C-alpha cells in the first residue's frame, strides 16, 4: 500500500475513534484482530513498549472518569466518594480508544522514516498555495521524530541525577528545567546535516478506495 494511503487511513481511523461509541471501538478492535489473523505483521514489542509508556496516562483517564462522572455508585456505602457505574463504562471506553490509537501509531511506524516524511510532504504540498513551505514542514517533523527517542533517556538521566530527598513534584520540576537546558545545549551543538525524504509519486487511484471505504463505513457506524 502506498505510504500516503497508509497515512490517510490512519487519520480516518483515529478521527473515527475520537467520536466512536462502544460499537465503533469494538469494530475497530475486531478489524485489527482480523488483520492479525490474516497475517499482517504487528510489532508486538513496539506495541507493548508504547502501552507501557502510556500506562499512567491510561490510569489517570480511568480514575478521572470513575470519580468525576455522575451516576449510580459502584460502592454505595461510600456515598459521594464512590466511583460510578457510568464512569467505569465511559472510562474503560476511553482507555481502550487511546490504546487502539497507540496500536495504530505503532503500525504507522512500520514505514521507514523517509517514507513517512515523504507521505506527509506529499499531503502538505497543496499548502504551498497558502504560502506554507511543505519541505520545511517535513524537515521539522523529521527533527521532532528524531528528538522524541532522545527525550526519555535524557529525562531519566536528569531524574536519577537529582537527590531523592524533598518533594516529588519539586524534583520533577527541577528535572524538567534541567531537561530543557540539556535539549537547548544539544540543539546548539548539532552539526548541519542532510535529511533524506523519499520523493513520492501520486498514489494509484484505486488505492484511494481504502480511506474512502473507511469513511463510508465509519459514517454508517456513527449514525
C-alpha contacts under 8 A as a table, 3 or more apart, distances in Angstrom:
res1	aa1	res2	aa2	distance
1	X	5	X	6.74
1	X	6	X	6.80
1	X	207	X	7.44
2	X	5	X	5.30
2	X	6	X	6.45
2	X	203	X	5.91
2	X	204	X	7.85
2	X	207	X	7.70
3	X	6	X	4.99
3	X	7	X	6.30
3	X	111	X	7.44
3	X	115	X	6.36
3	X	116	X	6.63
3	X	119	X	5.73
4	X	7	X	5.20
4	X	8	X	6.18
4	X	119	X	4.73
4	X	120	X	7.36
4	X	122	X	7.51
4	X	123	X	7.28
4	X	203	X	6.86
5	X	8	X	5.06
5	X	9	X	5.97
5	X	203	X	7.13
5	X	207	X	6.89
5	X	208	X	6.68
5	X	210	X	7.57
5	X	211	X	7.08
6	X	9	X	5.16
6	X	10	X	6.13
6	X	108	X	7.21
7	X	10	X	5.08
7	X	11	X	6.26
7	X	108	X	7.20
7	X	116	X	7.82
7	X	119	X	7.16
7	X	120	X	7.83
8	X	11	X	5.11
8	X	12	X	6.23
8	X	211	X	6.41
9	X	12	X	5.09
9	X	13	X	6.22
9	X	210	X	7.15
9	X	211	X	4.92
9	X	214	X	7.44
10	X	13	X	5.26
10	X	14	X	6.01
10	X	104	X	6.83
10	X	105	X	7.97
10	X	108	X	7.36
11	X	14	X	5.14
11	X	15	X	5.99
12	X	15	X	5.26
12	X	16	X	6.14
12	X	211	X	6.83
12	X	214	X	7.10
12	X	215	X	6.69
13	X	16	X	5.01
13	X	17	X	6.16
13	X	214	X	7.48
14	X	17	X	5.15
14	X	18	X	6.53
14	X	101	X	6.15
14	X	104	X	7.98
15	X	18	X	5.37
15	X	19	X	7.03
16	X	19	X	5.48
16	X	20	X	5.86
16	X	218	X	6.59
17	X	20	X	4.93
17	X	24	X	7.26
17	X	25	X	6.52
17	X	97	X	6.27
17	X	101	X	7.72
18	X	97	X	7.45
19	X	222	X	7.80
20	X	23	X	7.44
20	X	24	X	5.06
20	X	25	X	6.20
20	X	222	X	6.56
21	X	24	X	5.36
21	X	25	X	6.22
21	X	93	X	7.67
21	X	222	X	7.97
22	X	25	X	5.18
22	X	26	X	5.97
22	X	93	X	6.58
23	X	26	X	5.05
23	X	27	X	6.09
23	X	221	X	7.73
24	X	27	X	4.99
24	X	28	X	6.23
24	X	218	X	7.68
24	X	221	X	6.33
24	X	222	X	7.54
25	X	28	X	5.10
25	X	29	X	6.18
25	X	93	X	7.80
25	X	96	X	7.73
25	X	97	X	6.57
26	X	29	X	5.05
26	X	30	X	6.04
27	X	30	X	5.01
27	X	31	X	6.10
28	X	31	X	4.98
28	X	32	X	6.31
29	X	32	X	5.17
29	X	33	X	6.23
29	X	100	X	7.33
30	X	33	X	5.06
30	X	34	X	6.07
31	X	34	X	5.01
31	X	35	X	6.21
32	X	35	X	5.03
32	X	36	X	6.23
33	X	36	X	4.97
33	X	37	X	6.14
34	X	37	X	4.97
34	X	38	X	6.04
35	X	38	X	4.99
35	X	39	X	6.53
35	X	40	X	5.47
36	X	39	X	5.36
36	X	40	X	5.19
36	X	41	X	6.86
36	X	42	X	7.06
37	X	40	X	7.37
42	X	107	X	6.81
43	X	46	X	5.22
43	X	47	X	6.22
43	X	106	X	7.13
43	X	107	X	7.24
43	X	110	X	7.84
44	X	47	X	4.99
44	X	48	X	6.13
45	X	48	X	5.17
45	X	49	X	6.18
46	X	49	X	5.06
46	X	50	X	6.11
46	X	106	X	6.48
47	X	50	X	5.10
47	X	51	X	6.14
47	X	102	X	7.40
47	X	103	X	5.86
47	X	106	X	6.23
48	X	51	X	5.21
48	X	52	X	5.99
49	X	52	X	5.08
49	X	53	X	6.23
50	X	53	X	5.23
50	X	54	X	6.32
50	X	102	X	6.71
50	X	103	X	7.93
50	X	106	X	7.80
51	X	54	X	4.94
51	X	55	X	6.00
51	X	99	X	6.81
51	X	102	X	7.16
52	X	55	X	5.18
53	X	56	X	7.53
54	X	57	X	5.23
54	X	58	X	6.12
55	X	58	X	5.14
55	X	59	X	6.05
56	X	59	X	4.93
56	X	60	X	5.97
57	X	60	X	5.09
57	X	61	X	6.21
58	X	61	X	5.17
58	X	62	X	6.27
58	X	95	X	5.62
58	X	98	X	7.64
59	X	62	X	5.16
59	X	63	X	6.20
60	X	63	X	5.11
60	X	64	X	6.14
61	X	64	X	5.24
61	X	65	X	6.34
61	X	91	X	6.60
61	X	94	X	7.56
61	X	95	X	6.89
62	X	65	X	5.31
62	X	66	X	6.03
62	X	88	X	7.31
62	X	91	X	4.67
62	X	92	X	6.47
62	X	94	X	7.79
62	X	95	X	6.69
63	X	66	X	5.01
63	X	67	X	6.23
63	X	91	X	7.63
64	X	67	X	5.64
64	X	68	X	5.65
64	X	69	X	7.83
64	X	91	X	7.76
65	X	68	X	5.36
65	X	69	X	5.43
65	X	87	X	4.71
65	X	88	X	6.69
65	X	90	X	6.71
65	X	91	X	4.99
66	X	69	X	6.18
66	X	83	X	4.82
66	X	84	X	5.78
66	X	85	X	7.68
66	X	86	X	7.73
66	X	87	X	4.20
66	X	88	X	5.17
66	X	91	X	6.50
67	X	81	X	7.45
67	X	82	X	6.84
67	X	83	X	4.59
67	X	84	X	6.63
67	X	87	X	6.81
68	X	83	X	7.73
68	X	87	X	7.19
69	X	83	X	7.96
69	X	84	X	6.72
69	X	86	X	6.69
69	X	87	X	4.90
70	X	84	X	6.69
70	X	86	X	7.15
70	X	87	X	7.19
71	X	84	X	5.33
71	X	85	X	6.39
71	X	86	X	5.57
71	X	87	X	7.26
72	X	84	X	5.20
72	X	85	X	5.60
72	X	86	X	6.96
73	X	76	X	5.33
73	X	79	X	7.07
73	X	80	X	7.86
73	X	82	X	5.53
73	X	83	X	5.79
73	X	84	X	4.34
73	X	85	X	6.24
74	X	82	X	6.26
74	X	83	X	5.66
74	X	84	X	5.03
74	X	85	X	5.61
75	X	78	X	5.82
75	X	79	X	7.41
75	X	82	X	5.47
75	X	83	X	7.01
75	X	84	X	7.93
76	X	79	X	5.39
76	X	82	X	6.75
77	X	82	X	7.87
78	X	81	X	5.33
78	X	82	X	5.03
79	X	82	X	5.64
83	X	87	X	6.86
83	X	88	X	7.51
84	X	87	X	5.04
84	X	88	X	6.26
85	X	88	X	5.10
85	X	89	X	6.34
86	X	89	X	5.23
86	X	90	X	6.06
87	X	90	X	5.19
87	X	91	X	5.66
88	X	91	X	5.11
88	X	92	X	5.99
89	X	92	X	5.34
89	X	93	X	6.24
90	X	93	X	5.10
90	X	94	X	6.29
91	X	94	X	5.18
91	X	95	X	6.12
92	X	95	X	5.04
92	X	96	X	6.12
93	X	96	X	5.27
93	X	97	X	6.12
94	X	97	X	4.92
94	X	98	X	6.20
95	X	98	X	5.24
95	X	99	X	6.18
96	X	99	X	4.98
96	X	100	X	6.11
97	X	100	X	5.18
97	X	101	X	6.31
98	X	101	X	5.10
98	X	102	X	6.24
99	X	102	X	5.03
99	X	103	X	6.33
100	X	103	X	4.97
100	X	104	X	6.25
101	X	104	X	4.99
101	X	105	X	6.22
102	X	105	X	5.03
102	X	106	X	6.39
103	X	106	X	5.16
103	X	107	X	6.30
104	X	107	X	4.95
104	X	108	X	6.12
105	X	108	X	5.00
105	X	109	X	6.26
106	X	109	X	5.02
106	X	110	X	6.74
107	X	110	X	5.33
108	X	111	X	6.19
109	X	112	X	7.09
109	X	113	X	7.59
109	X	116	X	7.85
111	X	115	X	6.23
111	X	116	X	6.24
112	X	115	X	5.23
112	X	116	X	6.31
113	X	116	X	5.09
113	X	117	X	6.16
113	X	142	X	7.85
114	X	117	X	5.21
114	X	118	X	5.87
114	X	196	X	6.31
114	X	197	X	4.80
114	X	198	X	5.31
115	X	118	X	4.89
115	X	119	X	6.05
115	X	197	X	6.99
115	X	198	X	5.57
116	X	119	X	5.16
116	X	120	X	6.37
117	X	120	X	5.07
117	X	121	X	5.99
117	X	138	X	5.77
117	X	139	X	8.00
117	X	141	X	7.23
117	X	142	X	6.71
117	X	197	X	6.21
117	X	198	X	7.50
118	X	121	X	4.92
118	X	122	X	6.09
118	X	138	X	7.49
118	X	197	X	5.34
118	X	198	X	5.01
118	X	199	X	6.01
118	X	200	X	6.27
119	X	122	X	5.07
119	X	123	X	6.20
119	X	200	X	7.01
120	X	123	X	5.10
120	X	124	X	5.99
120	X	138	X	6.63
121	X	124	X	5.14
121	X	125	X	6.05
121	X	134	X	5.72
121	X	135	X	6.39
121	X	137	X	7.41
121	X	138	X	5.47
122	X	125	X	5.27
122	X	200	X	6.96
123	X	126	X	7.14
124	X	127	X	5.55
124	X	128	X	7.73
124	X	134	X	5.51
125	X	128	X	5.75
125	X	133	X	7.91
125	X	134	X	5.41
126	X	129	X	6.03
126	X	130	X	7.93
127	X	130	X	5.23
127	X	131	X	6.79
127	X	132	X	5.55
127	X	133	X	7.39
127	X	134	X	6.90
128	X	131	X	5.02
128	X	132	X	4.81
128	X	133	X	5.73
128	X	134	X	6.51
129	X	132	X	7.25
133	X	136	X	5.36
133	X	137	X	6.35
134	X	137	X	4.92
134	X	138	X	6.13
135	X	138	X	5.10
135	X	139	X	6.20
136	X	139	X	4.99
136	X	140	X	6.20
137	X	140	X	5.19
137	X	141	X	6.28
138	X	141	X	5.14
138	X	142	X	6.22
139	X	142	X	5.03
139	X	143	X	6.34
139	X	195	X	7.27
140	X	143	X	5.12
140	X	144	X	6.18
141	X	144	X	5.03
141	X	145	X	6.14
142	X	145	X	5.17
142	X	146	X	6.23
142	X	195	X	7.85
143	X	146	X	5.06
143	X	147	X	6.13
144	X	147	X	5.12
144	X	148	X	6.10
145	X	148	X	5.35
145	X	149	X	7.23
146	X	149	X	6.16
146	X	150	X	7.36
147	X	150	X	5.17
147	X	151	X	6.33
148	X	151	X	5.37
148	X	152	X	7.48
149	X	152	X	6.62
149	X	153	X	7.86
150	X	153	X	5.81
150	X	154	X	6.35
151	X	154	X	5.15
151	X	155	X	6.12
152	X	155	X	5.10
152	X	156	X	6.14
153	X	156	X	5.06
153	X	157	X	6.06
154	X	157	X	5.05
154	X	158	X	6.26
154	X	179	X	6.57
154	X	182	X	7.89
155	X	158	X	5.09
155	X	159	X	6.14
155	X	175	X	6.88
155	X	176	X	7.18
155	X	179	X	5.94
156	X	159	X	5.09
156	X	160	X	6.09
157	X	160	X	5.22
157	X	161	X	6.16
158	X	161	X	5.09
158	X	162	X	6.60
158	X	175	X	5.33
158	X	176	X	7.92
158	X	178	X	6.68
158	X	179	X	6.56
159	X	162	X	5.48
159	X	171	X	7.56
159	X	172	X	7.19
159	X	175	X	5.55
160	X	163	X	7.68
162	X	171	X	7.05
162	X	175	X	7.43
163	X	166	X	7.78
163	X	171	X	7.96
164	X	171	X	7.99
166	X	170	X	7.27
166	X	171	X	7.07
167	X	170	X	5.26
167	X	171	X	6.29
168	X	171	X	5.07
168	X	172	X	6.12
169	X	172	X	5.07
169	X	173	X	6.22
170	X	173	X	5.05
170	X	174	X	6.30
171	X	174	X	5.14
171	X	175	X	6.10
172	X	175	X	4.97
172	X	176	X	6.17
173	X	176	X	5.19
173	X	177	X	6.28
174	X	177	X	5.08
174	X	178	X	6.20
175	X	178	X	5.12
175	X	179	X	5.99
176	X	179	X	4.83
176	X	180	X	6.13
177	X	180	X	5.18
177	X	181	X	6.37
178	X	181	X	5.05
178	X	182	X	6.11
179	X	182	X	5.02
179	X	183	X	6.13
180	X	183	X	5.17
180	X	184	X	6.28
181	X	184	X	5.19
181	X	185	X	6.22
182	X	185	X	5.13
182	X	186	X	6.10
183	X	186	X	5.10
183	X	187	X	6.08
184	X	187	X	5.09
184	X	188	X	6.19
185	X	188	X	5.19
185	X	189	X	6.25
186	X	189	X	5.10
186	X	190	X	6.23
187	X	190	X	5.29
203	X	207	X	6.84
203	X	208	X	7.57
204	X	207	X	5.55
204	X	208	X	7.29
205	X	208	X	5.57
205	X	209	X	7.70
206	X	209	X	5.66
207	X	210	X	5.77
208	X	211	X	5.95
208	X	212	X	6.44
209	X	212	X	5.09
209	X	213	X	5.71
210	X	213	X	5.19
210	X	214	X	6.29
211	X	214	X	4.96
211	X	215	X	6.15
212	X	215	X	4.94
212	X	216	X	6.20
213	X	216	X	5.06
213	X	217	X	6.10
214	X	217	X	5.05
214	X	218	X	5.96
215	X	218	X	5.24
215	X	219	X	5.91
216	X	219	X	5.08
216	X	220	X	6.37
217	X	220	X	5.27
217	X	221	X	6.38
218	X	221	X	4.92
218	X	222	X	6.07
219	X	222	X	5.24
219	X	223	X	6.58
220	X	223	X	5.49
